[in-house]
């Protein structure tokens, strides 16, 4: 029998580290930090910090399309030219979990295509 002595519900991460990848991507676009859409969350965090953005006090993300000049969505990637194994490695790069039993359609769905 296992006895739980304490449960920790605090989040020790800095405010910028709590953001999702899509929100970090939008912040990089807003602050004109050069990035690619294949970059992971950790890579985005490093680039944003390298550009001088304080992870303790990140700037407010502007979501108004009139200000940003776009709809606030990441550009869609064309996955039609990628084979099954390339889709698997792309999932791995983006940190998306996949199973050995996943088919091409399952991988495309997980990638958001």
DSSP file (Angstrom, degrees, kcal/mol; ACC not computed):
  #  RESIDUE AA STRUCTURE BP1 BP2  ACC     N-H-->O    O-->H-N    N-H-->O    O-->H-N    TCO  KAPPA ALPHA  PHI   PSI    X-CA   Y-CA   Z-CA
    1    1 A X              0   0    0      0, 0.0     2,-0.4     0, 0.0     0, 0.0   0.000 360.0 360.0 360.0 135.3    0.0    0.0    0.0
    2    2 A X        -     0   0    0      2,-0.0     2,-0.5     0, 0.0     0, 0.0  -0.835 360.0-157.9-102.3 134.4    1.3    3.4   -1.0
    3    3 A X        -     0   0    0     -2,-0.4     2,-0.6     0, 0.0     0, 0.0  -0.953  10.4-141.8-114.6 126.5    0.7    6.4    1.3
    4    4 A X        -     0   0    0     -2,-0.5     3,-0.1     1,-0.2    -2,-0.0  -0.765  17.5-178.0 -87.4 120.9    0.8    9.9   -0.1
    5    5 A X        -     0   0    0     -2,-0.6     2,-0.3     1,-0.3    -1,-0.2   0.818  65.6  -1.4 -90.5 -33.5    2.5   12.2    2.4
    6    6 A X        -     0   0    0      2,-0.0     2,-0.5     0, 0.0    -1,-0.3  -0.993  55.9-148.3-155.5 152.2    2.2   15.5    0.5
    7    7 A X        -     0   0    0     -2,-0.3     2,-0.6    -3,-0.1    -3,-0.0  -0.989  13.6-150.5-124.5 127.4    0.9   16.8   -2.8
    8    8 A X        +     0   0    0     -2,-0.5    -2,-0.0     1,-0.1     0, 0.0  -0.860  22.1 167.7-100.6 122.6    2.5   19.7   -4.5
    9    9 A X        +     0   0    0     -2,-0.6     2,-0.2     2,-0.0    -1,-0.1   0.329  41.9 111.4-113.2   5.0    0.2   21.9   -6.7
   10   10 A X        -     0   0    0      1,-0.0     2,-0.6     2,-0.0    -2,-0.0  -0.497  60.3-139.4 -81.0 150.0    2.5   24.8   -7.2
   11   11 A X        -     0   0    0     -2,-0.2     7,-0.1     1,-0.1    -2,-0.0  -0.945  12.9-170.8-110.7 113.5    4.0   25.6  -10.6
   12   12 A X        +     0   0    0     -2,-0.6    -1,-0.1     2,-0.0     2,-0.0   0.500  50.3 111.0 -83.3  -3.3    7.6   26.7  -10.3
   13   13 A X  S    S-     0   0    0      1,-0.1    -2,-0.1     2,-0.1     2,-0.1  -0.336  74.5-107.3 -73.2 153.9    8.0   27.7  -13.9
   14   14 A X    >>  -     0   0    0      1,-0.1     4,-1.0    -2,-0.0     3,-0.6  -0.373  36.7-103.3 -71.8 158.4    8.3   31.4  -14.9
   15   15 A X  H >> S+     0   0    0      1,-0.3     3,-0.7     2,-0.2     4,-0.5   0.867 121.7  50.3 -54.7 -40.7    5.3   33.0  -16.5
   16   16 A X  H >4 S+     0   0    0     39,-2.0     3,-0.8     1,-0.2    -1,-0.3   0.836 106.1  56.7 -68.0 -31.0    6.8   32.8  -20.1
   17   17 A X  H <4 S+     0   0    0     -3,-0.6    -1,-0.2    38,-0.3    -2,-0.2   0.691  99.4  60.5 -73.7 -17.8    7.6   29.1  -19.6
   18   18 A X  H << S+     0   0    0     -4,-1.0    -1,-0.2    -3,-0.7    -2,-0.2   0.661  83.9 102.6 -81.2 -16.6    3.9   28.4  -18.8
   19   19 A X  S << S-     0   0    0     -3,-0.8     2,-0.1    -4,-0.5    -3,-0.0  -0.314  76.3-113.9 -68.3 149.9    2.8   29.7  -22.2
   20   20 A X     >  -     0   0    0      1,-0.1     4,-2.2     4,-0.0     3,-0.2  -0.377  29.3-105.7 -77.4 163.1    1.8   27.2  -25.0
   21   21 A X  H  > S+     0   0    0      1,-0.2     4,-2.6     2,-0.2     5,-0.2   0.874 118.9  53.3 -59.3 -41.0    3.9   26.9  -28.1
   22   22 A X  H  > S+     0   0    0      1,-0.2     4,-2.0     2,-0.2    -1,-0.2   0.872 109.4  48.4 -65.6 -35.7    1.3   28.7  -30.3
   23   23 A X  H  > S+     0   0    0     -3,-0.2     4,-2.1     2,-0.2    -1,-0.2   0.886 111.7  49.5 -71.1 -37.9    1.2   31.7  -27.9
   24   24 A X  H  X S+     0   0    0     -4,-2.2     4,-2.4     2,-0.2    -2,-0.2   0.898 109.6  52.7 -64.6 -39.5    5.0   31.8  -27.9
   25   25 A X  H  X S+     0   0    0     -4,-2.6     4,-2.1     1,-0.2    -2,-0.2   0.921 109.8  48.2 -60.7 -44.6    5.0   31.7  -31.7
   26   26 A X  H  X S+     0   0    0     -4,-2.0     4,-2.4     1,-0.2    -1,-0.2   0.876 110.4  51.6 -65.7 -37.2    2.5   34.7  -31.8
   27   27 A X  H  X S+     0   0    0     -4,-2.1     4,-2.6     2,-0.2    -1,-0.2   0.908 108.5  51.2 -65.1 -41.4    4.7   36.6  -29.3
   28   28 A X  H  <>S+     0   0    0     -4,-2.4     5,-2.9     2,-0.2     4,-0.4   0.901 111.2  48.1 -62.8 -40.4    7.8   36.1  -31.5
   29   29 A X  H ><5S+     0   0    0     -4,-2.1     3,-0.8     3,-0.2    -2,-0.2   0.919 112.3  49.4 -64.4 -42.7    5.8   37.3  -34.5
   30   30 A X  H 3<5S+     0   0    0     -4,-2.4    -2,-0.2     1,-0.2    -1,-0.2   0.898 115.0  43.0 -63.5 -41.3    4.6   40.4  -32.6
   31   31 A X  T 3<5S-     0   0    0     -4,-2.6    -1,-0.2    -5,-0.1    -2,-0.2   0.397 112.9-119.5 -87.5   3.0    8.1   41.2  -31.3
   32   32 A X  T < 5 +     0   0    0     -3,-0.8     2,-0.6    -4,-0.4    -3,-0.2   0.883  54.4 160.2  59.9  43.5    9.6   40.5  -34.8
   33   33 A X      < -     0   0    0     -5,-2.9     2,-0.3    -6,-0.1    -1,-0.2  -0.857  45.8-116.9 -92.1 124.4   11.9   37.7  -33.6
   34   34 A X        +     0   0    0     -2,-0.6     2,-0.3    13,-0.1    -5,-0.1  -0.470  53.3 149.6 -68.7 121.8   12.9   35.6  -36.6
   35   35 A X        -     0   0    0     -2,-0.3     2,-0.3   -10,-0.1     9,-0.0  -0.902  39.1-129.3-141.5 168.8   11.6   32.0  -36.2
   36   36 A X    >   -     0   0    0     -2,-0.3     3,-1.1     1,-0.0     0, 0.0  -0.837  27.4-118.3-116.0 161.6   10.4   29.1  -38.2
   37   37 A X  T 3  S+     0   0    0     -2,-0.3    40,-0.1     1,-0.2   -12,-0.1   0.621 108.2  64.2 -76.6 -10.6    7.2   27.2  -37.6
   38   38 A X  T 3  S+     0   0    0      2,-0.0    -1,-0.2     0, 0.0     2,-0.1   0.490  75.2 117.4 -88.4  -3.4    9.0   23.9  -36.9
   39   39 A X    <   -     0   0    0     -3,-1.1   -14,-0.1     1,-0.1     2,-0.0  -0.364  62.6-125.2 -71.3 143.3   10.7   25.2  -33.7
   40   40 A X     >  -     0   0    0      1,-0.1     4,-2.4    -2,-0.1     5,-0.2  -0.236  27.7-101.4 -78.8 172.2    9.9   23.5  -30.4
   41   41 A X  H  > S+     0   0    0      1,-0.2     4,-2.5     2,-0.2     5,-0.2   0.904 123.3  51.1 -61.8 -41.9    8.6   25.3  -27.4
   42   42 A X  H  > S+     0   0    0      1,-0.2     4,-2.2     2,-0.2    -1,-0.2   0.892 109.8  49.7 -64.3 -39.6   12.1   25.2  -25.8
   43   43 A X  H  > S+     0   0    0      2,-0.2     4,-2.3     1,-0.2    -1,-0.2   0.906 110.9  50.0 -65.4 -40.8   13.7   26.7  -28.9
   44   44 A X  H  X S+     0   0    0     -4,-2.4     4,-2.6     2,-0.2     5,-0.2   0.915 109.7  51.2 -63.0 -42.5   11.1   29.5  -29.0
   45   45 A X  H  X S+     0   0    0     -4,-2.5     4,-2.4     1,-0.2     5,-0.2   0.919 110.7  48.5 -60.5 -43.8   11.8   30.3  -25.3
   46   46 A X  H  X S+     0   0    0     -4,-2.2     4,-2.2     1,-0.2    -1,-0.2   0.909 112.9  47.3 -64.2 -42.0   15.5   30.5  -25.9
   47   47 A X  H  X S+     0   0    0     -4,-2.3     4,-1.4     2,-0.2    -2,-0.2   0.905 112.4  49.3 -67.1 -40.5   15.1   32.7  -29.0
   48   48 A X  H  <>S+     0   0    0     -4,-2.6     5,-2.1     2,-0.2    -2,-0.2   0.909 113.2  46.4 -65.4 -41.3   12.7   35.0  -27.1
   49   49 A X  H ><5S+     0   0    0     -4,-2.4     3,-1.4     1,-0.2    -1,-0.2   0.873 110.3  54.2 -67.7 -35.9   15.0   35.3  -24.1
   50   50 A X  H 3<5S+     0   0    0     -4,-2.2    -1,-0.2     1,-0.3    -2,-0.2   0.774 102.8  58.0 -66.5 -26.1   17.9   35.9  -26.5
   51   51 A X  T 3<5S-     0   0    0     -4,-1.4    -1,-0.3    -5,-0.1    -2,-0.2   0.414 127.5 -98.5 -84.8   2.2   15.9   38.8  -28.0
   52   52 A X  T < 5S+     0   0    0     -3,-1.4     2,-0.5     1,-0.3    -3,-0.2   0.608  72.5 146.9  96.5  11.8   15.7   40.5  -24.7
   53   53 A X      < -     0   0    0     -5,-2.1     2,-0.5     1,-0.0    -1,-0.3  -0.732  47.8-129.1 -86.1 126.0   12.2   39.4  -23.5
   54   54 A X        -     0   0    0     -2,-0.5     3,-0.3     3,-0.4    -5,-0.0  -0.610   8.7-153.4 -76.8 121.1   12.1   38.9  -19.7
   55   55 A X  S    S+     0   0    0     -2,-0.5   -39,-2.0     1,-0.2     3,-0.4   0.705  95.5  55.2 -68.9 -17.4   10.6   35.5  -18.9
   56   56 A X  S    S+     0   0    0      1,-0.2     2,-0.2   -41,-0.2    -1,-0.2   0.829 123.2  23.1 -81.0 -32.8    9.4   36.9  -15.5
   57   57 A X  S    S-     0   0    0     -3,-0.3    -3,-0.4   -42,-0.0    -1,-0.2  -0.657  80.9-173.5-133.1  76.7    7.5   39.8  -17.1
   58   58 A X        -     0   0    0     -3,-0.4     3,-0.1    -2,-0.2    -3,-0.1  -0.378  33.1-101.3 -69.9 150.7    6.6   38.9  -20.7
   59   59 A X        -     0   0    0      1,-0.1     2,-0.2    -2,-0.0    -1,-0.1  -0.304  46.2 -89.6 -67.7 156.6    5.0   41.7  -22.8
   60   60 A X        -     0   0    0      1,-0.1     2,-0.6    -3,-0.1    -1,-0.1  -0.457  41.5-121.2 -68.1 135.2    1.3   41.5  -23.4
   61   61 A X        -     0   0    0     -2,-0.2     2,-0.6    -3,-0.1    -1,-0.1  -0.686  20.0-141.0 -81.8 121.1    0.3   39.5  -26.4
   62   62 A X        +     0   0    0     -2,-0.6   -32,-0.0     1,-0.1    -1,-0.0  -0.734  26.6 171.5 -84.8 118.7   -1.6   41.7  -28.9
   63   63 A X        +     0   0    0     -2,-0.6     2,-0.4     4,-0.0    -1,-0.1   0.462  37.7 114.2-108.7  -3.4   -4.4   39.5  -30.4
   64   64 A X    >>  -     0   0    0      1,-0.2     4,-2.4     2,-0.1     3,-1.3  -0.569  60.3-146.2 -71.5 120.9   -6.3   42.2  -32.3
   65   65 A X  H 3> S+     0   0    0     -2,-0.4     4,-2.1     1,-0.3     5,-0.2   0.782  97.9  62.3 -59.3 -26.4   -6.0   41.4  -36.0
   66   66 A X  H 34 S+     0   0    0      2,-0.2    -1,-0.3     1,-0.2    -2,-0.1   0.833 111.9  37.0 -67.1 -30.7   -6.1   45.2  -36.8
   67   67 A X  H <4 S+     0   0    0     -3,-1.3    -2,-0.2     1,-0.1    -1,-0.2   0.892 122.6  40.6 -86.3 -44.4   -2.9   45.5  -34.8
   68   68 A X  H  < S-     0   0    0     -4,-2.4    -3,-0.2     2,-0.2    -2,-0.2   0.749  97.1-133.9 -79.3 -23.6   -1.1   42.3  -35.7
   69   69 A X  S  < S+     0   0    0     -4,-2.1     2,-0.3    -5,-0.3    -3,-0.1   0.574  76.2  69.0  82.3   7.4   -2.1   42.4  -39.4
   70   70 A X  S    S-     0   0    0     -5,-0.2    -1,-0.3    -6,-0.2    -2,-0.2  -0.914  95.0 -98.0-148.5 174.8   -3.1   38.8  -39.4
   71   71 A X        -     0   0    0     -2,-0.3    -6,-0.1     2,-0.1     3,-0.1   0.484  58.7-112.6 -78.5  -2.4   -5.8   36.5  -38.1
   72   72 A X  S    S+     0   0    0      1,-0.3     2,-0.3    -7,-0.1   -46,-0.1   0.635  77.1 122.7  82.6  13.9   -3.5   35.3  -35.2
   73   73 A X        -     0   0    0    -47,-0.0    -1,-0.3     1,-0.0    -2,-0.1  -0.841  66.4-110.7-110.9 147.9   -3.2   31.7  -36.5
   74   74 A X        -     0   0    0     -2,-0.3   -52,-0.0     1,-0.1   -48,-0.0  -0.437  45.8 -95.7 -69.2 146.7    0.0   29.9  -37.4
   75   75 A X        -     0   0    0     -2,-0.1     2,-0.3     1,-0.1    -1,-0.1  -0.351  42.0-111.1 -64.5 146.0    0.5   29.2  -41.1
   76   76 A X        -     0   0    0     -3,-0.1     2,-0.4     1,-0.0    -1,-0.1  -0.578  26.1-138.2 -80.0 138.4   -0.7   25.8  -42.2
   77   77 A X        -     0   0    0     -2,-0.3     2,-0.8   -40,-0.1    -1,-0.0  -0.779  13.9-125.9 -95.7 140.7    2.0   23.3  -43.3
   78   78 A X        +     0   0    0     -2,-0.4     3,-0.3     1,-0.1    35,-0.0  -0.783  30.6 173.9 -88.1 110.9    1.4   21.2  -46.4
   79   79 A X    >   +     0   0    0     -2,-0.8     3,-1.5     1,-0.2    -1,-0.1   0.391  53.1  97.8 -95.9   1.5    1.9   17.6  -45.3
   80   80 A X  T 3  S+     0   0    0      1,-0.3    -1,-0.2     0, 0.0    -2,-0.0   0.790  82.5  51.2 -64.9 -27.4    0.9   16.0  -48.6
   81   81 A X  T 3  S+     0   0    0     -3,-0.3     2,-0.4     2,-0.0    -1,-0.3   0.496  92.7  94.1 -87.2  -3.2    4.5   15.6  -49.8
   82   82 A X    <   -     0   0    0     -3,-1.5     2,-0.1     1,-0.0    -3,-0.0  -0.714  66.5-140.4 -94.4 139.4    5.6   13.8  -46.6
   83   83 A X     >  -     0   0    0     -2,-0.4     4,-2.1     1,-0.1     5,-0.2  -0.282  35.9 -89.8 -85.4 179.8    5.7   10.1  -46.3
   84   84 A X  H  > S+     0   0    0      1,-0.2     4,-1.9     2,-0.2     5,-0.1   0.890 125.5  46.7 -58.3 -45.9    4.7    8.1  -43.2
   85   85 A X  H  > S+     0   0    0      1,-0.2     4,-2.2     2,-0.2    -1,-0.2   0.841 110.3  52.8 -71.1 -33.2    8.2    8.1  -41.6
   86   86 A X  H  > S+     0   0    0      2,-0.2     4,-2.1     1,-0.2    -1,-0.2   0.874 108.1  51.9 -67.0 -36.9    8.7   11.8  -42.2
   87   87 A X  H  X S+     0   0    0     -4,-2.1     4,-2.2     2,-0.2    -2,-0.2   0.898 108.9  51.1 -65.1 -39.7    5.3   12.4  -40.5
   88   88 A X  H  X S+     0   0    0     -4,-1.9     4,-2.2     1,-0.2    -2,-0.2   0.929 111.1  46.7 -62.5 -45.4    6.5   10.4  -37.5
   89   89 A X  H  X S+     0   0    0     -4,-2.2     4,-2.4     1,-0.2    -1,-0.2   0.851 110.3  53.6 -68.5 -31.9    9.8   12.3  -37.3
   90   90 A X  H  X S+     0   0    0     -4,-2.1     4,-2.0     2,-0.2    -1,-0.2   0.894 108.4  50.3 -66.5 -39.4    7.9   15.6  -37.5
   91   91 A X  H  X>S+     0   0    0     -4,-2.2     5,-2.9     2,-0.2     4,-0.6   0.915 110.6  49.8 -61.2 -42.7    5.7   14.5  -34.7
   92   92 A X  H ><5S+     0   0    0     -4,-2.2     3,-0.9     1,-0.2    -2,-0.2   0.910 109.3  51.3 -63.8 -42.4    8.8   13.6  -32.7
   93   93 A X  H 3<5S+     0   0    0     -4,-2.4    -1,-0.2     1,-0.2    -2,-0.2   0.883 112.9  45.7 -60.2 -39.8   10.3   17.1  -33.4
   94   94 A X  H 3<5S-     0   0    0     -4,-2.0    -1,-0.2    -5,-0.1    -2,-0.2   0.469 115.8-113.9 -86.1  -1.6    7.2   18.8  -32.3
   95   95 A X  T <<5 +     0   0    0     -3,-0.9     2,-0.5    -4,-0.6    -3,-0.2   0.765  63.5 150.5  77.1  25.0    6.8   16.7  -29.1
   96   96 A X      < -     0   0    0     -5,-2.9    -1,-0.3    -6,-0.2     2,-0.2  -0.808  45.3-126.6 -93.9 126.0    3.6   15.1  -30.2
   97   97 A X        +     0   0    0     -2,-0.5     2,-0.3    -3,-0.1    -5,-0.0  -0.484  32.4 179.7 -72.4 138.3    3.2   11.5  -28.9
   98   98 A X        -     0   0    0     -2,-0.2     2,-0.3     4,-0.0     9,-0.0  -0.961  18.6-134.3-137.2 155.7    2.5    8.8  -31.4
   99   99 A X    >   -     0   0    0     -2,-0.3     3,-1.3     4,-0.1     0, 0.0  -0.714  23.8-118.6-107.5 157.9    1.9    5.1  -31.2
  100  100 A X  T 3  S+     0   0    0     -2,-0.3    -1,-0.1     1,-0.3     0, 0.0   0.765 115.5  56.0 -64.6 -24.4    3.4    2.3  -33.3
  101  101 A X  T 3  S+     0   0    0      2,-0.0    -1,-0.3     0, 0.0     2,-0.1   0.484  80.6 119.4 -88.4  -2.9   -0.1    1.4  -34.5
  102  102 A X    <   -     0   0    0     -3,-1.3     2,-0.2     4,-0.1    -4,-0.0  -0.372  52.8-147.3 -65.3 139.5   -0.9    4.9  -35.8
  103  103 A X     >  -     0   0    0     -2,-0.1     4,-2.2     1,-0.1     5,-0.2  -0.470  32.8 -94.4 -96.7 174.5   -1.7    5.2  -39.5
  104  104 A X  H  > S+     0   0    0      1,-0.2     4,-2.5     2,-0.2     5,-0.2   0.898 126.8  52.4 -56.9 -43.2   -0.8    8.1  -41.8
  105  105 A X  H  > S+     0   0    0      1,-0.2     4,-2.0     2,-0.2    -1,-0.2   0.870 107.9  51.7 -63.7 -36.3   -4.3    9.6  -41.2
  106  106 A X  H  > S+     0   0    0      2,-0.2     4,-2.2     1,-0.2    -1,-0.2   0.915 110.7  47.8 -64.9 -42.8   -3.8    9.4  -37.4
  107  107 A X  H  X S+     0   0    0     -4,-2.2     4,-2.0     1,-0.2    -2,-0.2   0.905 110.7  51.3 -65.1 -41.3   -0.4   11.2  -37.7
  108  108 A X  H  X>S+     0   0    0     -4,-2.5     5,-2.7     1,-0.2     4,-0.6   0.893 109.9  50.4 -62.4 -39.1   -2.0   13.9  -39.9
  109  109 A X  H ><5S+     0   0    0     -4,-2.0     3,-0.8     1,-0.2    -1,-0.2   0.903 109.8  49.7 -65.2 -41.3   -4.7   14.4  -37.4
  110  110 A X  H 3<5S+     0   0    0     -4,-2.2    -1,-0.2     1,-0.2    -2,-0.2   0.837 109.3  52.2 -67.0 -32.0   -2.3   14.8  -34.6
  111  111 A X  H 3<5S-     0   0    0     -4,-2.0    -1,-0.2    -5,-0.2    -2,-0.2   0.572 117.9-114.0 -79.8  -9.0   -0.3   17.3  -36.6
  112  112 A X  T <<5       0   0    0     -3,-0.8    -3,-0.2    -4,-0.6    -2,-0.1   0.733 360.0 360.0  86.0  22.6   -3.4   19.3  -37.2
  113  113 A X      <       0   0    0     -5,-2.7    -4,-0.2    -6,-0.2    -5,-0.1   0.458 360.0 360.0 -85.6 360.0   -3.6   18.8  -40.9
